[in-house]
Amino acid sequence: MLSTTGRKEKLPASKGSEIEVSLDWHHHRLGEVWYRAILQENLAAASSKRKKLSVRHLNPLLNEDHSPPVITTAVHRLLRPVPPPLEVGFEEGDMIDAAHKDGWCTGTTVEVKKKVEPFGIIWAPAITIKENETGTLLVKYKGFGREGRKTSVPYSKIRPSPPPFGSRAFGLMENVDALLESGWCPSVVTMVLSWNRYAVLLGRNKPCEVFNHSQLRPSVEWSDGAWQTQEEKANEESNNRESVNERQRGQQPQESASQTPDPMPNVVETPKAKETIMVLPFVKKSPCWQVLESVEILKAVPQHPHFSPLLKCKEALREGEAIRAMINFAKLLGIVGDLQVDDSLNDINSINEFFLMLEKYGFDVTAPRAKIEKLLSIKESRTWALEELQVAERVMAEKDNKRRKLEDQIVELQRQEALLKEEKVREDKEIARIQSEAVVLDQKVQNAVQEFLLTATAPW
């Protein structure tokens, strides 16, 4: 059975009037739950709105854990008139009251803790529907690809929706929730980008993705009826540990007080722990250290920096500067891994200089600097080979140009040879013609001589 919510009616003032009453101790579990009851005294008898009024509940279920007693008292803010009967239809998204164990339960927005691979824990928004007989709560998911899906979940996996946080910017290594299709994923800001964008490490397996500011919110925990940020919780736990350690040191002899280790000490054992014990200039309180320990690139190149230069900084700033140095070291390792052969020498040398700066903090930069030196050597060899290649290509271009000129000359000579051959043929023909004519003329000459002699010697 359902009814609409949010209607304003005047509260009956006379004794014996039927009303609805809510109970404080139901708000923390089901939200607002309203039960039918009868006023046991006139409303005017209460001179102050802070005075409690006696009411008699109708149809109490005394054998149920969450049912009201027969007679109880309630302040004005927990009383309301009986809503009028309505014959209306309901649409998706309407806020309604649902009949539940002789009461009316208003749907409340909550978040449900789920495990989603590969991210791990996800908080999925949902609306409460009713409390089941098994002690679980029936909810309906809203948005993120689960719209309308209903499921029953135990109360241990439900928390209220976090309050709005405004529009403030997020800081480096701040714990945030990132909005995914399946819900809100606890994450850590690893880089602050331009245009209100952030690079974050998502969930347990820490894949890195970029999100807009509107897709992030501060990561908070619901503890003892109040919201706490991860940093506040870590500081509270750290303070509690320090208080416990102080009490233990006050109750135990001095030699035994040092036997209780701090969960996040400022004493670091180096790989040769039997030979060297290194004391940091600060106490590791931030949860960022656990995140840094899970970063794969830092696992590949394990570090044990001493951070001794931070002794010159104010004590309150030392841990933050140390975290910044760890992040810069990890970023530099990633940059080295992304170097391209065409990157400038200045850029590569600047990375080498940054490693030298971090070396002062105790970082072991031998491996990354050796890789940079090898990359520089390879780049130098490539540069030399490119210069030689350019010389060879230039000489080859000159030779090829000369060869083409010779080929053009050969073609021209071949053309001239063909013309000369044609001219020779013509001359040969002309010579043959003249020779034929000379034979005829020579015969005429011989004939003329013979005729002359015959004529001269002829008798008179």
Buried (B, 14 or more C-beta within 10 A) or exposed (E): EBBBBEEEEEEBEEBEBEBBBBBEEBEEBBBBBBBBBBBBEBBEEBEEEEEEBBBBBBEBEEEEEBBBEEEBEBBBEBBBBBBEEEEEEEEEEEEBBBEBBBBBBBBBBBBBBBEBEEBBBBBBBBBBBBBEEEEBBBBBBBEBEBEEEEBBBEEEBBBBEBEEBEEEEBEBBBBBBBBBEBBBBBBBBBBBEEEBBBBBBBBBEBEBBEBEBEBBBBBBBBEEEEBBBBBBBBBEBBEEBEEEBEEEBEEEEEEEBEEEEBEBEBEBEEEEEEEEEBEBBBBBBBBBBEBBEEBEBBEEBEBBBBBBBBEEBEEEEBBBBBBBBBBBBBBBBEBBEEBEEEBEEEEBEEBBEBBEBBBEBBBBBEEBBEBBEEBBEEBEEEEEEEEEEEEEEEEEEEEEEEEEEEEEEEEEEEEEEEEEEEEEEEEEEEEEEEEEEEEEEEEEEEEEEEEEEEEEEEEE
